[in-house]
Amino acid sequence: MTSPALAAGAVERHLRARRDTGRGLLMPYVTGGITPGWTDYLRAFAAAGADAIEVGLPFSDPTLDGVTIQQASETALAWGASTRRILADLAGARPPGQPDLGVPLVASTYYNLVLHDGPEAFCAALRRAGVGGLIVPDLPVHEADELTDVAAAAGIELVLLASPATPQPRLAEISGRSRGFVYAVSLMGTTGERAALAASAAELTGRIRRVTDRPVLLGFGISTPDQAREARRHADGVVVGAAVMRRVLDGAGPEDLRAFLATLRQALDQECDRPR
Amino acid sequence: MRDVLQWREPVPLGGTMGEPRARGRFGEYGGRYAPESLVEACREVDEEFREAWADPGFRGALARLLAVHAGRPTPLTPAGRLSEALGVRLYLKREDLTHTGSHKINNVLGQALLATRMGRRRLIAETGAGQHGVATATAAALLGLEATVFMGERDIERQALNVFRMRMLGAEVVPVTTGSRTLKDATSEAMRHWVGATGDSHYCIGSVIGPDPYPWMVREFQRVIGDEARGQCAAELRTGVPDYVVACVGGGSNAAGTFAGFADTPARLVGVEAAGGAGAARGRLGVLHGCRSLFLQDDDGQITQAHSIAAGLDYPGVGPEHAHLRDLGRARYVTVTDDEAVGAAVRLARAEGIVPALESAHALAWVIRAAGDGDLPAGSTVLMTLSGRGDKDVSTLKELL
């Protein structure tokens, strides 16, 4: 039997290796095309100690996103953002011969944009742009067959989401079929900043841990160092989206975001130094 | 504009509008493309609906509510003067005469009963023209439930009377300020809200869209239109079945309910869309609001905004079963313009003494055009569903006429 770690793709190998050193994983999110020079944010995220970066391909009807990501998507689309342009920007941000970001990129978008060019062409385009993973929040595991093999063949790790409402047998299927990591949705709600980490986060990550040793990242509502620290007690790391994008929408530049993410990085590092 | 799609001849045997295939599929359309947080809630609705629909007690309770509260059965009205002028025999299925003034009440009473059976205490709904919102507010009041209705800001402006009616019935109306501020965005916002409220609330989708089981369930609750009309046609027409069955299509619920009564007959089915919201006639394959179907999109795959004078047709897609019926050639989907619809509304008012909703006027506009250009052969019998009454559109019409 092949060990899951050996069979894993590049994103998962990278995250497992970092996790196994005891590091809390940090995956910040940016909406592609949010500003003309948006790829500068990627370099700032990497400099702040991101372990992976989620790049949103904006969709006109983001039904699982709260107001911040909705606004970010609208803004990017108004700038003329499209899947094609964002992927071209990404390819341009890592020209041949230049040092790589050193951080895997994970695209996230709604299924309509995947279907638009067809799953094969879509995954091939991601691969050419240097993207290693893909998150599709409106593609639940029972509808994922059409994309799973195509993504795997293109070298794209399809990340599946688990929710507090997911029953245990289904959670086992999601954890088994997810690639890269398991995206644990911390609460029953949309993306967006919250005052506190939801109680459902600990329960869900506990249930995922019982069925997989894949990295588990908690997302939705994680916006402060304290919340990141608390999330780290349950999961391998955090996804931070709305808290980043609210700052970007308010005019914060790459350097401001580097400083903000550094506070999250520090919180995650402190938490893993603590005796557990 | 000429319509490109035709029926297949002879009328294909498939597409008889039974239960969808495994995983909620109508051909390649449908499915349950819901965020993981809603998948379990959809499964619960599916399970409960299957049980309820097989339960004579539930069916009886719904039939009684439809009779004593909603005023069913609705009549089949021969449109005498208009028929004579058009050279066809036109019959109107009068959903405008139901309580609350449109077919929406049929589905809402079914879902509200289902919600009480599931122990839910609140209904969530989206609305465009406000007819589904009013029906939801009505059913909630009748059954002692709360109602929260999401409505685009733009629709709130043009359908002020319906907003007032909903509030008077005790519903909370939440303005939606994102995107095009119409039905599409109200639907997105209702789904977002449901994600955080699955424990105590039922999402009462108003059309044959959304994740499985909604397209199927809503069609079944609307089937009463087609079943009644089938019986009425059998009694009224020498041929027993009309040559043509016509209904307007936004998401497509009144058309689905009407077609369901005639899918296994030789009747030719015609869905009439707004020229600015023609998901079936001009959409391409996509996924939105939980289902795989045909949607209006730009070259980058972004959903484009629909534009129609009829708020209820202002949806950039069409229900998955309509997409399937189109592919099969079992139904044909055509479009009419705002002007044609307004003209048809006036003509029905003056010829038959009925002021139709602008949505329903689209169906009539096609009948008038097709009778004029020979698309509808002279002497054909035509059943048209008059899905709603026009009171809500009077202020819109007043501006135009």
Contacts between the chains, C-beta under 8 A, distances in Angstrom:
chain1	res1	chain2	res2	distance
A	59	B	301	7.9
A	59	B	302	6.9
A	60	B	179	7.1
A	60	B	302	4.1
A	60	B	303	4.6
A	60	B	304	7.9
A	61	B	179	7.1
A	61	B	184	6.7
A	61	B	185	7.8
A	61	B	188	5.4
A	61	B	288	6.0
A	61	B	289	7.7
A	61	B	303	5.3
A	62	B	188	7.7
A	63	B	35	7.3
A	63	B	188	4.7
A	63	B	191	5.0
A	63	B	192	6.4
A	63	B	289	6.8
A	64	B	35	4.6
A	64	B	37	7.9
A	64	B	192	7.2
A	64	B	195	7.1
A	65	B	192	7.9
A	66	B	192	7.3
A	67	B	178	8.0
A	70	B	178	5.9
A	74	B	178	7.6
A	74	B	179	7.6
A	77	B	302	6.6
A	82	B	300	4.0
A	82	B	302	7.9
A	83	B	300	6.6
A	83	B	301	7.1
A	84	B	300	7.2
A	110	B	287	7.4
A	111	B	33	6.0
A	111	B	287	4.5
A	112	B	286	4.5
A	112	B	287	4.9
A	112	B	288	6.1
A	112	B	295	7.4
A	112	B	297	7.5
A	112	B	301	5.8
A	112	B	303	7.1
A	113	B	301	4.7
A	115	B	285	6.3
A	115	B	286	5.9
A	115	B	287	6.1
A	115	B	292	7.9
A	115	B	301	7.7
A	116	B	286	7.0
A	116	B	297	7.0
A	116	B	300	7.4
A	116	B	301	3.1
A	117	B	301	7.4
A	137	B	35	5.4
A	137	B	36	7.8
A	138	B	33	5.1
A	138	B	34	6.9
A	138	B	35	5.8
A	138	B	287	6.6
A	138	B	290	7.5
A	139	B	33	6.5
A	140	B	32	7.0
A	140	B	33	7.3
A	140	B	34	6.3
A	140	B	35	7.2
A	140	B	36	5.2
A	140	B	39	5.1
A	141	B	36	7.8
A	142	B	23	6.9
A	142	B	32	6.9
A	142	B	39	7.5
A	143	B	23	7.7
A	143	B	31	5.7
A	143	B	32	6.6
A	143	B	33	5.6
A	160	B	36	7.9
A	161	B	35	7.4
A	161	B	36	4.8
A	162	B	36	6.4
A	163	B	35	7.5
A	163	B	36	4.2
A	163	B	37	4.1
A	163	B	39	7.8
A	163	B	40	8.0
A	164	B	37	7.4
A	165	B	36	7.5
A	165	B	37	5.5
A	165	B	38	7.9
A	165	B	39	7.5
A	165	B	40	4.4
A	165	B	41	7.1
A	165	B	198	6.7
A	166	B	36	6.0
A	166	B	39	7.4
A	166	B	40	6.8
A	167	B	40	6.6
A	170	B	39	7.9
A	174	B	36	7.6
A	185	B	36	6.6
A	185	B	37	6.2
A	188	B	37	5.5
A	188	B	195	6.1
A	188	B	196	5.5
A	188	B	198	6.6
A	188	B	199	7.9
A	189	B	37	7.8
A	189	B	195	5.8
A	189	B	196	4.3
A	190	B	192	4.9
A	190	B	195	6.0
A	190	B	196	7.3
